[in-house]
Amino acid sequence: MDSDDAVKVDAVVVGGGPGGLAAALSMARAGLETVLIERGEYAGSKNVGGLFYGTVLNSLIPNAFEQAPIERPVSRRSIAYLGPGTHMTVDFGAEAWSQPPYNNTYIVNRSQFDRWLAKQAEEAGATLLEGMVVDDLLYEGNNGTRKVAGVCLRGGEVFHADVVVLAEGANCLVTEKARKALSLRSGRHEQDYAVGVKEIIGLPRATIEERFHLEPHEGIALDFVGVPFEGLVGGGFIYTAKEAIHIGAVAKIETIVKSGRNPNDILDAFKRHPGIRSYLQGGELLEYSAHMLPEGGYHALGELTADGLMIVGDAAGLLNMSLYKEGTNHAMESGRCAGEAAAEAKAAGDFSKAGLAGYERRLQEGVVLSDLKKYTEVPDILSGAPGLFSLYPEKVTKLLVDFFTVTPEPKSVIQKRAIRTFLDDLPKWRFLKDVFRARKML
Ligand SMILES: Cc1cc2nc3c(=O)[nH]c(=O)nc-3n(C[C@H](O)[C@H](O)[C@H](O)COP(=O)(O)OP(=O)(O)OC[C@H]3O[C@@H](n4cnc5c(N)ncnc54)[C@H](O)[C@@H]3O)c2cc1C
């Protein structure tokens, strides 16, 4: 940094989540003088954890899973339908998923994981300023030639920088201001948001392994849709950590508002379901968090660069809301692409939009945009087929329960009645159409 009053660095990163940390790590490694500003007490302090795909992490830090604070690898997954007092689960896994590199899928506690990643960025040479909030960007020039020249912190302090990487997450107030100030092109559709609430519930390690049928080095990720989410486009999840389980619910804001329910009541309804409550018995609430998720997908992506600026992670809307729910890995990949583009710009001495073009080019060539393009239709499918979330789970679980209900009647009578009841008030064409379209979520 200069010793003058105004601090000047090569790069400032706003936000110490996985996107910002991957950007800071890449830029510091490439020799850029990098400052990362995080408003939380420490990186990760505002997040609780979840499923983490580690492909980008393992490419940034080889065999990272050996050092990173991983709770458990995901050796099994399941997808379950919850009916009223009924449930149906498809549970699958592979022995290979219990061995390194564990199918690159882990359960992490983000407050520990982000802190660890922040340490890696610091060791690479980045400076972390925690407990400080960026209020706005610093601009130079007028409308047509306006460029980003740094950040303004709450309290009046200013950092000058050749490039700013915005990695604020979904609740991105500075990014929104920057979009307006720089007249950045919006996406074809408006961004669409969901709200997610999560709890970490402490349980003894042996109880978790017994309840979920796990070996000590195994973990499971369970996804749910069904009646607790009635009237919503949303679902729930449970992930097993070492000595806790992560439980949460995510639903589109628009449908939460229409249903008149609030996110905590939705999570409570999920936790009370008979297919769920036995998992939680005797548990102690350790942490709670509520966050937004950008679910608009590919068509909601706007312009991601300007002179002296790149936008990454959830702030850019890069979350993949298919069955994979891949936000963290995409945030890290975009952070890495931004970091590499900044290094190129530094070498060329050109931090203009053209000089930073390597960022969007890398995104286009890599998995992030390839996957977002593949799942372009997912936001419309989710909104257009509410039956997928409650009516069909209810009907399908009832069909199975009726089919296997034991009475003195002959099996043919029981089975015919089960099928008739299933078909009775099922909107058949709609059902076939929704199931056919839902294949695009895979
Ligand atoms: C309930 C829920 C469940 C989820 N489950 C999964 C999952 O299982 N798997 C998965 O891959 N993804 C999941 N996600 C999504 C995932 O959390 C995000 O995609 C990911 O965290 C995005 O990373 P990011 O770095 O872009 O933003 P974030 O992780 O949100 O980090 C942004 C950081 O910026 C800081 N910040 C914000 N504004 C400022 C400012 N003005 N000044 C300074 N600092 C600022 C914040 O404090 C925060 O630390 C889930 C999200 C929710 C809400």
PDBQT file of the ligand as one rigid body, heavy atoms in Angstrom, charges set to zero:
ROOT
HETATM    1  C1  LIG A 501     -30.671 -21.871   3.213  1.00  0.00    +0.000 C 
HETATM    2  C2  LIG A 501     -29.576 -21.946   2.178  1.00  0.00    +0.000 A 
HETATM    3  C3  LIG A 501     -29.056 -23.183   1.849  1.00  0.00    +0.000 A 
HETATM    4  C4  LIG A 501     -28.030 -23.286   0.894  1.00  0.00    +0.000 A 
HETATM    5  N1  LIG A 501     -27.516 -24.500   0.645  1.00  0.00    +0.000 NA
HETATM    6  C5  LIG A 501     -26.503 -24.617  -0.246  1.00  0.00    +0.000 A 
HETATM    7  C6  LIG A 501     -25.888 -25.879  -0.476  1.00  0.00    +0.000 A 
HETATM    8  O1  LIG A 501     -26.253 -26.876   0.142  1.00  0.00    +0.000 OA
HETATM    9  N2  LIG A 501     -24.897 -25.954  -1.402  1.00  0.00    +0.000 N 
HETATM   10  C7  LIG A 501     -24.456 -24.844  -2.086  1.00  0.00    +0.000 A 
HETATM   11  O2  LIG A 501     -23.541 -24.962  -2.901  1.00  0.00    +0.000 OA
HETATM   12  N3  LIG A 501     -25.018 -23.634  -1.875  1.00  0.00    +0.000 NA
HETATM   13  C8  LIG A 501     -26.015 -23.497  -0.971  1.00  0.00    +0.000 A 
HETATM   14  N4  LIG A 501     -26.578 -22.267  -0.725  1.00  0.00    +0.000 N 
HETATM   15  C9  LIG A 501     -26.099 -21.116  -1.524  1.00  0.00    +0.000 C 
HETATM   16  C10 LIG A 501     -24.735 -20.631  -1.041  1.00  0.00    +0.000 C 
HETATM   17  O3  LIG A 501     -24.808 -20.306   0.324  1.00  0.00    +0.000 OA
HETATM   18  C11 LIG A 501     -24.330 -19.414  -1.875  1.00  0.00    +0.000 C 
HETATM   19  O4  LIG A 501     -24.482 -19.689  -3.243  1.00  0.00    +0.000 OA
HETATM   20  C12 LIG A 501     -22.875 -19.016  -1.598  1.00  0.00    +0.000 C 
HETATM   21  O5  LIG A 501     -22.684 -18.733  -0.240  1.00  0.00    +0.000 OA
HETATM   22  C13 LIG A 501     -22.509 -17.797  -2.447  1.00  0.00    +0.000 C 
HETATM   23  O6  LIG A 501     -21.214 -17.375  -2.124  1.00  0.00    +0.000 OA
HETATM   24  P1  LIG A 501     -20.805 -15.835  -2.279  1.00  0.00    +0.000 P 
HETATM   25  O7  LIG A 501     -19.371 -15.762  -1.918  1.00  0.00    +0.000 OA
HETATM   26  O8  LIG A 501     -21.247 -15.342  -3.603  1.00  0.00    +0.000 OA
HETATM   27  O9  LIG A 501     -21.696 -15.059  -1.225  1.00  0.00    +0.000 OA
HETATM   28  P2  LIG A 501     -21.832 -15.255   0.358  1.00  0.00    +0.000 P 
HETATM   29  O10 LIG A 501     -21.418 -16.599   0.804  1.00  0.00    +0.000 OA
HETATM   30  O11 LIG A 501     -23.224 -14.811   0.673  1.00  0.00    +0.000 OA
HETATM   31  O12 LIG A 501     -20.789 -14.208   0.968  1.00  0.00    +0.000 OA
HETATM   32  C14 LIG A 501     -20.957 -12.825   0.833  1.00  0.00    +0.000 C 
HETATM   33  C15 LIG A 501     -20.147 -12.168   1.936  1.00  0.00    +0.000 C 
HETATM   34  O13 LIG A 501     -20.110 -10.760   1.692  1.00  0.00    +0.000 OA
HETATM   35  C16 LIG A 501     -20.264 -10.076   2.918  1.00  0.00    +0.000 C 
HETATM   36  N5  LIG A 501     -20.797  -8.731   2.585  1.00  0.00    +0.000 N 
HETATM   37  C17 LIG A 501     -22.001  -8.460   2.028  1.00  0.00    +0.000 A 
HETATM   38  N6  LIG A 501     -22.138  -7.146   1.806  1.00  0.00    +0.000 NA
HETATM   39  C18 LIG A 501     -20.990  -6.577   2.231  1.00  0.00    +0.000 A 
HETATM   40  C19 LIG A 501     -20.524  -5.227   2.268  1.00  0.00    +0.000 A 
HETATM   41  N7  LIG A 501     -21.281  -4.230   1.791  1.00  0.00    +0.000 N 
HETATM   42  N8  LIG A 501     -19.299  -4.976   2.778  1.00  0.00    +0.000 NA
HETATM   43  C20 LIG A 501     -18.527  -5.996   3.243  1.00  0.00    +0.000 A 
HETATM   44  N9  LIG A 501     -18.923  -7.300   3.231  1.00  0.00    +0.000 NA
HETATM   45  C21 LIG A 501     -20.131  -7.580   2.727  1.00  0.00    +0.000 A 
HETATM   46  C22 LIG A 501     -21.208 -10.963   3.717  1.00  0.00    +0.000 C 
HETATM   47  O14 LIG A 501     -21.097 -10.729   5.116  1.00  0.00    +0.000 OA
HETATM   48  C23 LIG A 501     -20.755 -12.364   3.324  1.00  0.00    +0.000 C 
HETATM   49  O15 LIG A 501     -19.764 -12.867   4.187  1.00  0.00    +0.000 OA
HETATM   50  C24 LIG A 501     -27.563 -22.122   0.233  1.00  0.00    +0.000 A 
HETATM   51  C25 LIG A 501     -28.083 -20.872   0.559  1.00  0.00    +0.000 A 
HETATM   52  C26 LIG A 501     -29.084 -20.784   1.541  1.00  0.00    +0.000 A 
HETATM   53  C27 LIG A 501     -29.623 -19.439   1.891  1.00  0.00    +0.000 C 
ENDROOT
TORSDOF 0
